[in-house]
Amino acid sequence: MYFGGLARRRSRLNTLLFLIHTQSVAVRPPWVGRVSCSVHLNNNMRITKTLWNKASAARLLLYKRDASPPSNAVRVLGAMLGLQFDFEEPDLLQMEHRTPEYRKINPMATIPVLKDGDFTLAESHAINLYLLSKYGGEQKEVLYPSDLKTRAVIDQCLFFDAGMLFRRLLEVSQPAFIGKIDSASSTHIRNIEEGYGIVETYLESSPYVAGDRLTLADISLGCTVAGLEGIHPVDADKFPKCKAWLARLAAEPYFKEFAVAGGVLFGKLLRHVWRRNKKAD
Ligand SMILES: N[C@@H](CCC(=O)N[C@@H](CS)C(=O)NCC(=O)O)C(=O)O
């Protein structure tokens, strides 16, 4: 009964949103940008319909690569919010991100970088917090709840990702890309497994890293773990909760499209570079 009524209401709402969406597109003046209107179905499933609104007329430009986990964290959130990006793709293997021109855009010489009109912002965690604050609408409270302790736990995960877990991926990829190593060492693997162990602990009493619902923390950590899987897959016997969490995230359409596909691409790229480095020995 409950589900039947809910399904009918969802169906009517979706029809309404579809009509608004298609009609708005048809009459959309050229200066009008786009924001999303999301219908929260349950913990994981969202239907994002697009409305057109003057408030976000500026085009978003993202410097990214498809194999870059932090770039994919921005893309997952962007897709969840119904945002549209233009893209720039600096070639990291050709060191385009280390040029003086690129350093003017981002002195850290990393991707992703976001340009929102004349505002430029680097660092995926900062970018996601900005995008969610500016364009998140009702998703703000879902993905980054204002409850003090929940938010603090999400922040803990975001800083863990930026300060520790993603470094474990860079420790392997940076020297590989500049020709210095042709495999992951036992220390690299030990460090990655230590990272998986921490994620496992965060998942000890909840299905998501910061509680019962998917938040910004899962997006960032999930993209990093999907990338790390390209180096050393999560062993389901050692880290069963982490493996189950990854499968749960992969059921999210955008996560599979960007994070999982990006992790596979990163693994292929790394192996290609390792082979190249072996031959050069
Ligand atoms: N904490 C940063 C990490 C960004 C980062 O290191 N990105 C990698 C690509 S996945 C990069 O730009 N590497 C270039 C380099 O290390 O030279 C973020 O989340 O944006």
The ligand as a MOL file (V3000), in Angstrom:
LIG
                    3D

  0  0  0     0  0            999 V3000
M  V30 BEGIN CTAB
M  V30 COUNTS 20 19 0 0 0
M  V30 BEGIN ATOM
M  V30 1 N 44.4220 16.2890 -3.3120 0
M  V30 2 C 44.3820 16.6050 -4.7190 0
M  V30 3 C 45.2210 15.6040 -5.5070 0
M  V30 4 C 45.2990 15.9730 -6.9630 0
M  V30 5 C 46.3470 15.1510 -7.7070 0
M  V30 6 O 47.4480 14.8680 -7.1900 0
M  V30 7 N 45.9890 14.7900 -8.9450 0
M  V30 8 C 46.9270 14.0500 -9.7590 0
M  V30 9 C 46.2090 13.3630 -10.9140 0
M  V30 10 S 45.1790 12.0760 -10.3590 0
M  V30 11 C 47.9140 15.0050 -10.3820 0
M  V30 12 O 47.5310 16.0690 -10.7950 0
M  V30 13 N 49.1660 14.5960 -10.4520 0
M  V30 14 C 50.1610 15.3500 -11.1120 0
M  V30 15 C 51.4680 15.2060 -10.4280 0
M  V30 16 O 51.4900 14.6570 -9.3290 0
M  V30 17 O 52.4600 15.6450 -10.9820 0
M  V30 18 C 42.9230 16.5900 -5.1990 0
M  V30 19 O 42.1180 15.8940 -4.5990 0
M  V30 20 O 42.6190 17.3350 -6.1370 0
M  V30 END ATOM
M  V30 BEGIN BOND
M  V30 1 1 1 2
M  V30 2 1 2 3
M  V30 3 1 2 18
M  V30 4 1 3 4
M  V30 5 1 4 5
M  V30 6 2 5 6
M  V30 7 1 5 7
M  V30 8 1 7 8
M  V30 9 1 8 9
M  V30 10 1 8 11
M  V30 11 1 9 10
M  V30 12 2 11 12
M  V30 13 1 11 13
M  V30 14 1 13 14
M  V30 15 1 14 15
M  V30 16 2 15 16
M  V30 17 1 15 17
M  V30 18 2 18 19
M  V30 19 1 18 20
M  V30 END BOND
M  V30 END CTAB
M  END
